[in-house]
């Protein structure tokens, strides 16, 4: 007589719930994406602007579109200087934008600025100030 013992397994069912990103997670993800894209740019030379769009950067805000951009300096003879710029699009007129450049410098200084946690706070304050500017301009 042959006896067969089969193993008994415990079955566990798990469910995954995907929550929408919070404001902080959305902004941090945008900065990480910009860091990743910016890492591919050479230290010296021309490059096309690197842009990361952020939809609804702050919940409850009427600014729906904003962006973080790293672009070359306007001087055509300067191949090292990069400029970090925050851009917010007006909800009243799609062609009107409000911009702020919190940092400029070589590749290493911009990379350092993107890693700085204070720059994320500056971005949040920029969105709030953009709301005020667009409210005053709409009158």
C-alpha positions as CSV (number, residue, x, y, z in Angstrom):
1,X,0.0,0.0,0.0
2,X,1.4,3.4,-1.0
3,X,0.6,6.5,1.0
4,X,0.8,9.9,-0.7
5,X,1.0,13.0,1.4
6,X,0.3,16.1,-0.5
7,X,1.3,19.4,1.0
8,X,-1.5,21.7,2.1
9,X,-0.9,25.3,1.3
10,X,-2.6,28.3,2.9
11,X,-4.0,30.6,0.2
12,X,-3.9,34.3,1.0
13,X,-5.7,36.7,-1.2
14,X,-4.3,40.3,-1.4
15,X,-5.8,43.3,-2.9
16,X,-3.9,46.4,-4.1
17,X,-5.5,49.8,-4.0
18,X,-3.9,52.5,-6.0
19,X,-4.4,55.9,-4.5
20,X,-3.9,59.1,-6.5
21,X,-0.6,60.9,-5.8
22,X,-0.7,63.6,-3.2
23,X,0.6,67.1,-3.9
24,X,4.0,66.3,-2.4
25,X,4.4,63.0,-4.2
26,X,3.4,64.6,-7.5
27,X,6.0,67.4,-7.2
28,X,8.7,65.1,-6.0
29,X,8.1,62.7,-8.9
30,X,8.4,65.6,-11.3
31,X,11.7,66.7,-9.8
32,X,13.0,63.2,-9.9
33,X,12.0,62.9,-13.6
34,X,13.7,66.2,-14.4
35,X,16.8,65.0,-12.6
36,X,16.8,61.8,-14.6
37,X,16.4,63.6,-17.9
38,X,18.9,66.3,-16.9
39,X,21.6,63.6,-16.1
40,X,21.7,62.7,-19.8
41,X,22.8,66.3,-20.8
42,X,26.6,66.8,-21.3
43,X,28.4,69.2,-19.1
44,X,29.5,71.5,-22.0
45,X,27.6,72.1,-25.2
46,X,24.3,73.0,-26.6
47,X,21.1,71.1,-25.7
48,X,17.4,71.4,-26.1
49,X,15.4,72.5,-23.0
50,X,14.3,69.8,-20.7
51,X,10.8,70.2,-19.5
52,X,8.5,68.2,-17.1
53,X,4.9,69.2,-17.0
54,X,2.8,69.0,-13.8
55,X,-0.9,68.9,-14.0
56,X,-2.8,70.3,-11.0
57,X,0.3,71.0,-8.9
58,X,-1.7,72.0,-5.8
59,X,-5.2,70.6,-5.0
60,X,-7.8,73.4,-4.9
61,X,-5.7,75.7,-7.0
62,X,-7.1,77.2,-10.2
63,X,-3.7,76.8,-11.9
64,X,-4.1,73.5,-13.8
65,X,-0.8,73.5,-15.8
66,X,2.7,74.2,-14.7
67,X,6.2,73.0,-15.6
68,X,9.7,72.8,-14.4
69,X,12.3,73.5,-17.1
70,X,16.1,73.4,-17.4
71,X,17.3,75.4,-20.4
72,X,20.5,76.9,-21.7
73,X,21.4,80.5,-21.1
74,X,20.2,83.0,-23.7
75,X,23.8,84.0,-24.5
76,X,24.8,82.0,-27.6
77,X,28.5,82.1,-26.6
78,X,28.0,80.5,-23.2
79,X,27.9,76.7,-23.5
80,X,28.1,75.9,-19.7
81,X,25.4,77.9,-18.0
82,X,22.0,76.3,-17.4
83,X,18.8,78.0,-16.0
84,X,16.2,76.3,-13.8
85,X,12.8,77.9,-14.4
86,X,9.3,77.3,-13.0
87,X,6.5,78.1,-15.3
88,X,2.7,78.4,-14.6
89,X,0.1,78.8,-17.3
90,X,-2.8,81.2,-16.8
91,X,-6.2,79.6,-16.6
92,X,-7.7,82.7,-18.2
93,X,-5.5,83.0,-21.3
94,X,-3.5,79.9,-22.5
95,X,-0.8,82.1,-24.1
96,X,0.0,83.9,-20.8
97,X,2.5,82.4,-18.5
98,X,4.2,83.4,-15.2
99,X,7.8,82.3,-14.7
100,X,10.5,82.3,-12.0
101,X,14.1,81.3,-12.3
102,X,15.4,80.2,-8.8
103,X,18.7,78.9,-9.9
104,X,21.3,79.2,-12.7
105,X,24.8,77.9,-13.1
106,X,26.8,75.0,-14.5
107,X,25.5,71.4,-14.7
108,X,26.7,70.6,-11.2
109,X,25.0,73.6,-9.5
110,X,21.7,72.9,-11.3
111,X,21.9,69.2,-10.3
112,X,22.6,70.3,-6.7
113,X,19.6,72.6,-6.8
114,X,17.3,69.9,-8.1
115,X,18.3,67.7,-5.1
116,X,17.8,70.5,-2.6
117,X,14.5,70.0,-0.6
118,X,14.1,73.8,-0.3
119,X,13.6,74.1,-4.1
120,X,10.3,72.1,-3.8
121,X,9.1,74.5,-1.2
122,X,10.0,77.4,-3.5
123,X,8.0,75.7,-6.2
124,X,4.9,75.4,-4.0
125,X,5.2,79.1,-3.0
126,X,5.7,80.0,-6.7
127,X,2.3,78.4,-7.6
128,X,0.6,80.4,-4.8
129,X,2.2,83.6,-6.0
130,X,1.2,82.8,-9.6
131,X,-2.4,82.5,-8.4
132,X,-2.2,86.0,-7.0
133,X,-0.6,87.4,-10.1
134,X,-3.2,85.9,-12.4
135,X,-6.1,87.0,-10.1
136,X,-4.9,90.6,-10.3
137,X,-4.3,90.4,-14.0
138,X,-7.8,89.1,-14.7
139,X,-9.5,92.3,-13.5
